[in-house]
Amino acid sequence: MKKILSLILAMAMILSSFSFAFALPSDVEDTEYENAVARLAALDIIVGYEDGTFRPGNSITRAEFAAIAIRMLGMEDIANGSVANTKFPDVRVTHWASGYINLASARGIIVGYSDGTFKPEEQVTYSEAVTMLVRLLGYEPALNSNEWPSNYLTKASEIGLTLGIKFNYNDPAKRGVVSTLVNKALDIDLMDLAEVTSGDQTWKITDYTLLTKYLNVFELEDAYVVETASHSLTKLDADEVKIRTEEGKTYTFKMIESIDADSLLGHEVTVFIRDTDTDGKIEDDELVISIQDTTDPRDVIAYDYIVDITKSDEDNYKIKDGGIEIALDETDDEFELAEDAIVFYNYERVTDLAKMASNKVGEGYGELGEVAGKIILNDDEEIIYMNMINYDLPRVITDVNLKDEKVKYFTYTDSESTLKLDGEKYTVMKNGEIAELEDLATDDVLYFWEVGGTYVLEAYDYKIEGILDSVDSDNNMYWDYTLVVDGKSISVGPAFTISTDENDTINSLATNPSAYEWTADDDRLSDIEDMVGEYVVVYIGKYYEETEGWNYGRHITTDVNTSSDDYFIVTEDPWASRTAGYKYYVELLNQFDDETTYEFTEDDTEFNGKLLDLSISKSINGDVKGRPESGSDVDVTNLFKIGTLVEVDFNGDGTISSINVIEAGNKNVIAQNNTNGGIVDDDYDRIKINNKVYYVSDETVYFGVNTTTGEAEAYTWGAVSDLDSGDDFSKVISKVDDSEIEVIVFYHDGSVQIGEDDYGYVLKREIRKDGLWVFMAVEGEIVEYYAGDLSRAAQNSLQEKVLVDFTVSVTTLDTVRLVPRTKFFADANEMTNNMFKVVAGIEVTSGTSIKAATVSKNDIKLDDVVIAKWNTTDEKLDSIATGYSASDFSFAFDKFEIVSGGIDTRNGIIEVMAAGTDEDEDMTWFVHIDKYGNDSFFYDVDTSHRNLENKILSLGDLADGDMIHIYDVSDSAVAEYIAIYDR
């Protein structure tokens, strides 16, 4: 089956409800301290407070740090027996830490001040903390000088103790940073006395650590994670993990809360296990305190499809018997399955691949090829791990009955089936996250499997809606079709169905999928082609990447809540392009605030009711004119100027079949010049034009046109209803049906603000009973807005990690518009092979206009005609078509990486290169930002923070190597928004 692969797709994981042995403090969850705090708590080295917090920003006293040091040596019991007066006059026997301080002093970890005191309640500084850790690790004999604290800080850096940790050595040490330092110290090889010869001491670095020497922790190398709670379902508790040793012995261990064992399934690892009963043996139920991934990343195939499973003995697919070959799609290679391979299929551990090799739809890969997942190879290039899911039978939910625990759905037709869950064990996920049955909803795309007596339900509510631009195909199998909706390409996926009557009747695009007849049905194909130019909703299912442009469609339907008429505003005058023979275009804005370029046919498009021949435009430079069968030539470019309201019909291929100006004098069209404000009545949902009242409805379309700039926007009633008596317009034009408004345009000089306008960076989506809510960073604050009144298309655009220009009434969003990322450009003579590989787009100057070119391998195309090639040998633009020169090409980039030493906080400048290039060989750019943080805002969208405020950064939080998106939304001299998408 034809597929386009996204290698970044993550396998969804199933988790059960459970309690951990060590509850992670709430204020370190999803922070940089999480893993360190979890491990230290499990080892009883540093614990949280009784109220369930850790308070990472709090300081630590010298006495507290002495106690931490002794616990790192596993000597707390000895310290409790060492309670007595200390050698320090300010630490008496009654002090809670006297035992720890006595023991730490005896071991040379602490020495006190020159006046003989210890000052136990003083805040320990980073210099003092690092000094004590270096002594604890045994490295004091290896100091390079006697100058404190630089000697200890230098040695700490050499042994990796302070690597990646930022602090001012004189500052009081904070609990969060100390936990990181202490956690790193546990894994550093100790220095110890090797021998004493003639009074000379020889020291050496050992192969043991604090963990293995003092804390009863086993280090199990060359092991494999073979099962977790999510991939064992009823066999393991959620805080358990199954590990297989190099010798093949399997253990079931407990693990601390912060360990993400699911992400390590099948990986070769080193496991650190605390010997909880101190008997010196590795046994089941011991506690895993950390797992280090030792798998070579080059052996991991993040996501691929199985295209073939072969076996010499076709009746025996048992893994242990060997001889199984697996062919992969995108990797384009075959691999032998190791006899000891760890294989999961639909969340179940399997030892036999007979089911996976089946040709039955919904069971095996054979018919549709939708079995995909993660693969890991061993040193012999054999598959040692596979985690595969069968996604070739998606359903669409029609009803969810919570009382009876039933889910109704359709597959190929409108005939419903029922999944009965009452009395059954089941796990539910929604959009890749753990969910409840009540989170499922009508129109969700549903996959489900029955695994070992437990049902796994995986549902997605992703949809793309808007105008169906075109239907394309390179063959006649149903999966060879591609839909373009609102400019987004959608590949037709398994079980694809169609409805032309708002889901009353549902049919399959394939001729007879139940009988495995996959040829596209001619009648159904005609139904889809007839939808071109109409508003549609496409249900996407699992494979949804709206921002990256690849989606996998499951079902298409018309929508009852949209107008049957197609109204647009002209946003660019019609023009003629001669690049690919003559073609004729116009840019239009639809009711969902999307701008799209549409094509006129040369001799089959009607303009204001007249069929025009546009071929006469070939003798004109750029403008479009048409000749009717009789009468004078028509200046199409002048007729459809920017800001004109038009009504459009489309052909099946997405070209325009007719376009008509809506203006005063037309039937049912009314207009009023120079309104005095106060024409909108929000209380009764009506607008007064020429002293007559007209009502709006859910289908009314609203536009605004700035006559000064020519910019147009689409609005909702929520935005329009905020207009007041002070908002005057140069003209209002509307098409009505009796007393109801179908479409209305407000023309103004820019002095009118429709809706409260602002920019927001989307950080989180949340579906509640009343609809969609979004959390946005608006400058330096987190704001929560209701988005349920927006169109489905607008709601779908509000994905995490996008910047939007929005208008809002109180807390309800009225309009949203995606803000494109800022692009930096390079000329052809500045390009390199590295840069060409990651180029985001190419702009070509053609006559008086600038057009967007496309790239296919090394070919640069304009209107599907190759106009230049990139020469990888000479690293230059080559084979440039007649009429163009290298200077006509501008290469755009919109993903950047901060170069080494690229942050100049003093002057407010960041130096960046295109992500994926080389700062020593390729072009860099300088980004000016407001160093004071008044006009520039920084967000971290790479790390998942439960506390959204942690996503808001300052300039000082940026670091070399950060991957960033830049948004420059105004004429300001600085970049206003910078989002770190990869750290």
N, C-alpha and C positions, 0 to 999 in steps of 0.2 A: 504494500500500500504506500502511496506517495506521502512522505512526511517531511516536515521541516523541523530540525531538532534544535532545541535550546538546551545547551549543556549545563545551564545553571539551574534547571528545574530541580527542586528538592523533593525527596521522597517524604510523603506525609507519615507522621508517626502517631501511634495510638498509645495513650497513657491512661492508666486507671486512677481512681481516687485512692489516696494512701496518705499515711503519716510517716515522716522520716524519723530516723533515730536522732538526728541532729537538726533541729529547726533552724534554718538560716535566718539571721536577723533581718528584719524587713528593710532596714535602711542601707543594706549593702547588696540586696538583690539587684541584679542587672547593672552592677557597677564594676569598676576595675578591681575592686577588693574582694569580690564574691568568692572566687576559688581559694584565695589565701585564707580568708576567714573561715570558710567551711572546713578546710583541712586542719587548721590550727585548733578549731573547736573540737574536732574529732579526736585530736591528740591531747586535749585538755591543756593546751599551752596558752592560748588567749581565748577567752569566752566573752559572750555578750552580757548585757545587763538584764535584770529580772523583768523589765518591761518589754523584753523581746527586741531591743535595739542593740546596736553595736557602737553607734556614735563615732564614726570614723574621723570626724573633725576634732574630737576631743584630744587633749594632750595626755601624756603619760608621765608619771613621776619616776624619779630615779629608783625608788623602792619597788615600784611596779615592774620596772624593766629588769631589776635584779631577779625578781620572782620568775619572769618570763625566761630569763637565761637559764635558771636552774631547772625549770620544767623542760626546756629543750634538751637537757641532759638526762631527763627521766629520773631526776633525783628529788622529787617533791617529798617523798616519804622521809628521805634522809634530812631534808631541810626542816621538816616538822619535828624531827628529833634533835635538831641543832639549835633550838630556841634557847637563847642565853644572851647575856650582855655581849655586845660586839666590841671590837677594838676602836670603834668610832664613838666618841662621847655623846653624839647626838642621836644614837640608836641604842636605846635601852632594851632590856629583855621584854618589856611590855609592848614594844612595837610589833605590830602584826607581821612585819617582814624580817624580824631579827634573824630567824633561822635561815631564810634565803640569803640575807646579806652576809651572815657568817660563812655560809658555804661558798658563796660567790667570791668572797674575799680570800678564803683559804685556797681556792683554785686559781687565784690570780686574775679573775674576770673583772673585778672592781678594785680600785686602789684609793679612791677618795681624793680629797683636795689637799693642798699644801699645808693648810692649817690643821689637818688631821680629822676634819669632819667629813661626813658623807652627804649631808643635806638630803635626807630621804624624800622630803615632800617637795623639793625643787623639781621643776619640769625638766625632764631629760631632753637634751638637744640632740639633733641628728648626729653631730660629731661624737657625742658621748655614746649614743646607741650603736653607731657603726664601730666605735672603738671596742666596746664590749663584745660585739659579734665577731670581730676579727680575732680577739683573744680566745673566745669560745671555740672558734674553728681551729685554733692552734697556730695561727700564722704570725704571731707576734715576733718569733725569732727571725722571720724573713723580712722585717721592715727595712726600708732602704735609707732611713734617716731617723734622727731623734727629735725632729721638729713636729710637735703635735699641733693640730690634728691632721696636717697634710700627709704625714707618714701613714696613718691608718686609713685615711680616705683613699690614698693612692693604692694601697694594697687591696682595699675593698673593691676598687675598680678593676684591678688586675685579675682577681679571682671571680669576677662576675657578680659580686654581691649587690652592687648598686647599678648594674646595667639596666638602662631604660627607666630609672627612677629619678625624678627631678625633685630637688630640695635645696634649701639654703642651709649650709652646715651649722650656722649659729642659731637657727630658728628652733623653737620647741617642737619636738617630734610629735606628729599626729598619729592616732591609733590606726588609721587606714594605711598610711605609708609604712608604719612600723610592722603591721601585719604582712605587708608585701616583702619587706626586708627579711623578717624572720622566716617566712615561708621559703624564700630563695635560699637562705642559709641552710635549711634542712637538706638540700640536694647538693651542696658543695662538698667535694672530697676533703676530708680532714687532713691537717698536717700533724705528724706525730714524731716523737723521738725515735730514731732508728737505732743508734748505738752511741756508746761513750767510749772513746779510745784515748788513753793517756790524758784524761780530763777534758778532752774535746768532745763536744756533742754534735752528732749528725742528725739532721732532720729530713724527713721525706714526706711527700704527698702520698697518702694512702689511697686505697680503692674502696674505702668505706666512708659513710656519711653519718651525720647525727641520727638519721632515721634508722640506719641498719645497725649502728653500734650501741645506741643508747635507748632507743624508743620502741624496741621490739617490733620493728617493721621489716617484713620480708620484701625483697626485690625480685619479682618473678619476671624474667626476661624471655623474649621470643615466644610470648603467649598470644592467644587469639581470643577476641570477644566473640562468642558463638551464639549467645542468646541474651535477650533483654526482656523486660516486661512487655514491651510493645510487640515483640516478635517471639512471644511464647504464650501470650494471652493468659490462659488459665494455669500455666505451669510455673510461672515465676511471679513473686510479688513485685510490686513496682519499685521497691528499693533493693532488688536483687539483680545480680548479673552472673552469667555463666561464662567461665573462662576455661579454655583448653590449653594445656601446657605443651611445650615442644615435644615432650615424650608421649603426648596423646591422652594424658589423664585430664579429666574434667572436674572442675569444682564449681559449686554455687556459693557465691559470696554476698554479703550485705555490702552496701556502698553508701557513702555520704551524699547529701542532697545535691551538691553542686555538680556532680559528675554526670555528663551527658553521654551515657553509654550507647544510646541509639546511634549517635553520630560515629561511633567507633565499631559498629557491628562489622565483623569480618576483617577488621584491621589487625595487623601485627602490633602488639603493644608490650610495654613494660608496666607491670601492675605492682603497686605498693600496698601491702596487706599488713594490717596491724594484728599481731599475735595477741588477741584479746585474752586468752587464757594462759599466756606466757609459758606454754609447754614446749616451745621450740619447734612445733610442727605446723605445716600448712594444712588446714582442715576446712571443710564446709562451714559456712556461717561466720567465718572470720570477716573483719571489716576492711573493705578497700577504701583507702584514703585518697588515692589519686591514680590516674591511668595516663601514661604518656604514650602518644601515638608514635610508633617507630616505622610505620609503613612508608615506603618510598612513594612520594606523590605521583611519580611517573607510572606507577603500577595501578593507579586508580582511574577507572573510566567512570566519570561522574554520572553519565546517563546515556544509555543507548538502547536500541531496539534489537530484539532477536529476529533474524531473518531465516535461520535454519538450525535445526537440531538433528544431527545424524548419529547413527549407531549401527555398527556392523550387525549386531543382533537386534533387530527391530522389536523383538518381544521383551527385551530386557533393558530398561532405562535406569537401573539401580546405580547410584553414584559410586558406591564402593567397588563395583565390578569394572569400572573404568571404560575406556573406549568411546566416550561421548564427546562429540565435536560441536561447538557452539559458534555459529556465524553471526556477526554483528553488523548492523546497518551503517551507521556513521563512521565507526572505526574501520569498516571495510576490511575485516580480517576474520580469520577463524582461529579459535583457541580450543585446546583440549581441556576438559573439565577434570581437575585433580580428583583422585579417588577419595581424598579426605576433605573435599570442598564443603563449605558451609553454604547451604542454599535455602532461601526463603521464597515462597511463592504465595502471593496474596496474603501476606502476614503470617504464614504458617511455615515452620521448619519442615523441609521435605528431604527424603532420602532417595526418592525416585522421581524421574522427570517425565514419566509417561503422560501425566495430565498436561504438563506444560507443552509437550510435543504434539498434543492433539490438534486436529483440524476443526474441532467444534467451536463455533463462535461463543465467546464468553468463558471458554474453558482453556484453550491453548492458543499458541501463536499462529497456527498453520493457515487460517483462512484470511484474517485481516491484518495480522502482524502488529497488533497493538500490545504486545508484551514487552515491557520496558523497565529499566531500573539501573541500579548501580552494580558495577563489576570491579573486582580487584584481582590482580594477577600475582602469582608468587615468583620466586627467583627463576623458576624454570619456564616462565611465560605460560603457565597453566592458570586457569581460573580457579582461585582458591575461595572466592566468595561471590555470590550473586544474590541480590535482593530485588525480585521482579514482581511487577503488578500487571494484571490483565485489565486493560482499559477499553476493550473493544465492544462493550455492550452498555453504554450509558442510557439511563432512563430519564424521564422528565416527571417530576412530582406533580400530581393533580390535586392531592388533598392529604392533610396530616391530621389523624384523629388521635389526640393525646389521651383521651379517656380510655379508648380500647387499644391504644398502642398499635395503630395500623397506619401504613403509608400506601396511598394509591399512586399509581404511576402509569404512563404509557410508554411503549417502546417504538413500534413502527407505525401504528395507527392510533386513532382516538379510542380504541378499545382499551379499557383500564384493567390493570392487574393490581393485586393487593399483597403487600408484604406484611404478614402478621407477626408482631413482635411480643404480644402479650404472653408472659410466661417464659420468654426466651432471654438468654443473655445477649446483650448487644452493646456495641461501642459506636458512638456517633462523632463524626468530624464535619466541620463546616469551613470551607475555604482553607483547609489545611490545619485548622486549629481544633482542639478538643471542644466538643459542644454537647448539647442535650437534644433530645428528640424535639422539644418545643422550638428549637432554633431552625428546624427544617421548615420550608415554606413552599407553597405552590409555585411552580415554574423553576424550582431548583433542579439542576442536573444532578442525577443520583447514580452512583456506582455502589454495588454492595456484593459482599461475598459471605459465605457461610464457612467458618473456619473452626474446626474442632468443637462444634456445638455452640459457637458464638458468632453472631452476625456482626460484620463490620460495615458500617454505612459511611460513605464519603460523599458529601454534597457540596455543590458550588453554585453561587448565585450570580456569577459573572455574566454580564450581557453587554452587547454593543448595539446601540440604536442610533438611528438617523436616516438620512436619505440613502437608499441603495443606489450607488453610483454605477455599478456594472456587474456583469456575470461573465467570467472568463473560463476557458477550458482548453487543454491541449489534447484531450482524448474524450471518450464517451463513457468511461466508468464514472460512477457518481463521485468518487473521491478525487477525480482530476479537476473538479470545479473549484473556482476561487470567487468569493464574493468580495466586493469592495463597498463597505458601508461607512459613510462619513469619512472617506479617505483611508480607512483602515482595512487591510487585507485579511480575509478570513478563509482559511482552508476548510473545505467541507469534511467533516469528521464522521466517525462510525455512526450508523443508525440515523443518519440525517433525515429530518422530517420537515414538512412544509404545512403551513396553514394560511389560507387567503381570507379567512373570515374570523379573525381574532380567536383562534383555537377551538372554534365549534367543530370544524372538520380537520382532521390531521392525516396526511399521507406521507409515504416514504418517497424520497427522491429515487432510490434504487427500485428497479422493476419488481423484484420479489425477494426481499432480503431473507425471509424465513426459509426460502429454498436456495439461498446463497446465489441469487441472480443479481449481480451488482451493476448491470448496465443502467444508465440514467433513463428514467421513464420520460418519454417525450412530452406527455401532457404536464407532468410535474415540472419539467424544465421550462416549459412555456409559462407555467404559473409564476415561477421565479423571475423569468425575463420580463413578465408583465409588471412586476413590482418595481422595476428600475425607475427611479425618479420619485418613488413613493417612500413614505416613512415606514421603516421596518424595525423589528426587534430580533436580534439573533442571540440565542442562548449559547454560551460558550463552553461550559463545563470546565474540566481541570486545566486545559492548556489555554491560558489567558495571559497575554503580555501586551496590554494595550499600549504602554509607553514605548515598547520596543518593536511593535508592529507585527507580531505573529500571534495568530489566534486559531483555535480549532473549533469550528462551529458544530452544534448539535441540532438546532431547530431554528426555523425562521418563521415569523408571523407578522401580520399587520397589527397595528395598535389602535385601539378604540379611542384613546384619549388625544388624538391628533387631528388637525384639520385635514380635510380631503383635498384642499387646494394647496399648491406649492408656491408660496410667496417668498421673494428674495429682494435684497437691495443690491444694486450694482456697486461693486467696490473697486473695479478697474475697468476703464472703457474697453470695448471690444478691440482686439488687435489681430493682425495677420502674421503668421510665422512662415517663413520660407525655408526653414531648415530641412524639413522632411517633405519636400513638395509643399504646396501651400495648405496650411491649416488655419482655422479661425477660432478664436477663443474669447471668453469673457469670464471675469471673476465675480462671483456672487456670494453674498452673505445670507445664510438661512436663519430660520427662527430659533435655532439652537446656538447662534453666535459662532458658527463655523464658516470660514471662508474657503471656497473651493473653485478651482478653475474648470470650466466646462467648455466643450467643443461644439461649434456649429457644424452641421454638414454643409458641403459646398453648394448643393443644389436641392436640398430636401428639408430645409428649416423654414418655418413660417415666422415672419416678423410682423407683429400687429396684424395678423390675418393674411399677409401676402407671402407667397412662396417666392423667395429670392434666389437668384444665381449669384453666388459670391465670387465666382472666378474672375470677375472684372477687377477685383482687388489686387490681382497679381501685378498690375501696372502702377500700383500706389504704394508708397513707402510706409508700411506699418498699419495704416487705417483699413477699415472694412467698409466696403460698399457692396450693394446688391442690386441686381437688375430684375424687375418683375417681368411677367409675360407681356404686360402692356403698361405703358406709362413711364414716368421718369425714374431714373436711378435713385436709390435710397441710401443716404449716408447713415449706415448702421452705427458707426462709432459715435456720431453726434447724437443719434436718436436715443442711445442707451448710455447716457453719461453717468459718472459716479454720483451715487445718491438717489438714482431713479428706482422707484418701486415697480417690480415686474412680477408677472405670473408666468410660470414655466411648466411645460410638459417635456417628457424625455422619451427617447427611443430605448430599446432593450439593451443597447451597448453603452448607454450612459450619455450619448450625445443629445443635444437639445433638438426636439422636434418642433416646438413652438415657443415663442417668447413674446409677451405682450406688455406694453407699458400700462400701468394703472395710474390714470391722471384725471383731473377734473374734466367733466364732460362725458366720461365713459358712463355706461349704465351702472347704477348702484354705487357710484363713486362720489364722495362729498369732500369738500375742502374748505378750509378757512384760513385766511391770511391774517398775520399780526394779532394773535390771540392776546388777551389781556390777563391771562392766568385764571386760575380757579375753575378750569374746565373739567377737572377730575373729581368725582364724588366717590370717595372710598367707602362710605357707609352703605351705599346702595349698588356698588359695582357698576358704575355708569360714567359716561363721558358726554359732555355737552358740546356739540359742534353746530355752529350757526344757530344757536339758541334752541336746538332740538336735542333731546336726550336719547342716547343710544347705550345699550347694555353690552357688557363684555361677558364672555363665557370661558370655560376651560379650554376652548379651541381658538380663542382670539390670539392673534400674532401681533407682537409689538416691536417696533424698531425706533431707533433714534438716529438722526443724521446731523453731524456737526458741519454746518455749511461753510465754516471758516477753514477747517482742515480737510473736509471730505470724509472723515472717519465715520463709520457706521457701527452700531451695536444693536444686538437683540436683547430684549428685556422680558421679564415676567410681570404679571400684574402686581406682584408685591413691590417691585421697584417703581412701576408707574403710579401706583396708588399713593406713593409718598409725595408726589408733586403737589405744590400748594399754590396759593393765590399770587405768590411773587414770581412764579415760573412762567415767563412769556416765551412764545414761539413765533418764529417768522412765518411758519406754515404748518398746518396739520392736514394730512390727507388720509382718507379712510375708505375702504370698501365695506359696504354693509349689506345685510340680508334682512329686509324689513327694518326692525328696530335693533338688530344685533350686529355688533362689529365683528367682521371676519379678520381684518388686518388694519393697523393704523400706524402711521409714521409721524414722529414729532421732529420737525426741522428747527434747529436752533443755532445760535452763533457761538456756542461754547460756554455761555454764561450759566447754563442750566445744568445742574447735577442731578441725574436720574439715579436714585439710590445712593447710599453712602459708600464711596469707593475706597478700597484699600487693597493691600497685597498681603497674602497669607501663605505660609509654607505648611502643607498638609503633613501632619505627623501621625495621625491615627484616625481610623474610621470605626464607628460603633453603630451597629444596628439595634435599635430599641423598638418597643412596641409601636411607637408613633412614627417610626421611620429612621432614616439615616441621620446621624450626628457626626460632625467632624471636629477634631481638635487641630487648631492651626497655631503656628507661631506667627504672631503679628508683631513685627519688629522684635522687641525683647520680652513679649508676654505670651502666655498660652491662653488662647481664647477658644471657647466651645460654641459652635453654631449648629442650628438645625438646618438640614439640607433636604428634608423630605418633600418640600414644595417644588423643588427643581425637577426638570424633566429627567427621565431615566438616563438619557445620554449625559446630561450634566452631572448627575450623581455618579455615574460610572467614571467620569473624568476626574473626580475627586479621590484619586488614589494617593497612597502615601508617597512621599518624596517628590511632590510636584509643587511648583509655585503657581498661585492663581491670583488673578485680578478679580476682585469680587465686590459686589454691592450687597448691603445688608440692611434690613429693617429690624432694629433692636437686636434680636439674636437669631433671626431667620434670614438665611441667604436668599437673595433675590436673583442674582446672576453670578456666574463664575466663568472665567475665561482662562485657559491654560496659558501661562507665560513661557515662551520658548527660552531655552538656555542661551546665554550670550555666546556668540561665536567670535573667534579670532581667525584672521585670514593670513594665508601665505601666498605669495606670488609663485608662479611656475618655477622661476629660477631659485627659489628658496626651498623647494621641496626635496625630500630624500625618500628612499625606499621605506624607511621606518615610518615616515609621516604619511606616505601614500596608503600604507596598510591600515591606518586608523582614521583616515579622513572622514569627516562626518557629512560632507556635501561639497559640491562644486558649483560655483556660480559662473555663468558665461555671459559676457557682454555681447549682445546680438543687436546691431543697429543702435537704436536709442533705448533699448530695454535690456534688463538683466534677467536671464532665465536659469532655472535650476537644472543641472545635468544629472545623469545617473551614471553609476560605475558598474561595469560587469567585468570582473577580473581586472584586466589592465585597459579595457576599452572605456572611453568616456563618450556618452551618448546624449544627444539632444533630440527629443521627439523621435526616439528609437533609431536614430542615425548616428553612426560612429563619427565623431568629429575630431578625435585625437586619441592617442595611445600613450600609456606610460611605459617608458623604456627602462626596465629594471637594471639593465647592464650599465647604461650610461647615467642612470638616475636623472632622467630629464623627460620633458614632454616631447612626443614625436608624432609623426604622421598627422599633422594638423591640417584639417580640411581647408579648402579654398575659402577665402573670405574671413578667416580667423587668423589670429596670431597668438603667440604664447601669452602676451600681455592681456588677452581677453579672458583668461582663466584665473579665478580666485579660488583657493582651496580652504575650506572652512573646518574648524575644529571646535568641539563643545564639551570635551571631557579633558581635564587637565590634572597634572601632578605638580606639586610644589617641589622645586629643585633643591639640591643640597645648599643650605645656607640662604635659602630664597626668601626668608621672612625678615623684612626690615621694619621692626615695630616703631623705631624712632621716626622714620619718614613716612610710614603708612604705605609700604610697597611690598607686594608679593611677586616673586618671579616664578613663572610656571612654564611647563612644556606640555605638549600634547601627551595625554596618557598613553603609555606604550612606546614612547620614543626615548632617545638618549640625550641627556642634557649636554653631553660633551660633543655631540655630533649634529644635533638637530636644533631647530629654531626654538627660541624661548620668547615669552612675552612678559611685560610688566603690568601688574594689576594695581591700580591705585585704590586704596581703601581709606575710610575715615578711622584713623588710629584711636580716636576718642570714643568710638562706638555710638556716635549720635546718628550717623547716616548709613553705616555699614553694619550688617547683622550676620552672625555666623551660627550655623546649625550642624549638629552631628547626627547624620541619619544612617551611619554605618552600624552603630551599636544599638542594641535593643535596651532601652531604659524604661523601667516601669514608671519612674518618675519623669514625666515629660520635660520638666524644667531642666533636667540634666542634659537635654539635647540642645539647649541654648548655650552657646559658647561665647568667649571673647577672643580677640585677636591673639592673645597670649596662649590660648589653648591649641592653636594650629601648630603643626610640626612638619618638618621636611618629609617628603614622601606621601603626604596626605593627597588622596585623589578628590578633586573638587568639581562641582558645577558652579558656574558663575551666572548671576542674573543682574543685568544692568538695565533697570526699568525706566530710567528717565534720562534727561540731558545732564544729570549731575556729573561732576568730574570724577566721582568715585563709584566703585561697584557697590550696589546696595545690599545684595544678598549673596552669600557664599555657603554652599552646603557640602559637607564632607561626606562622600558616599562610600569611601573605602579608606581605612586607616592602616 
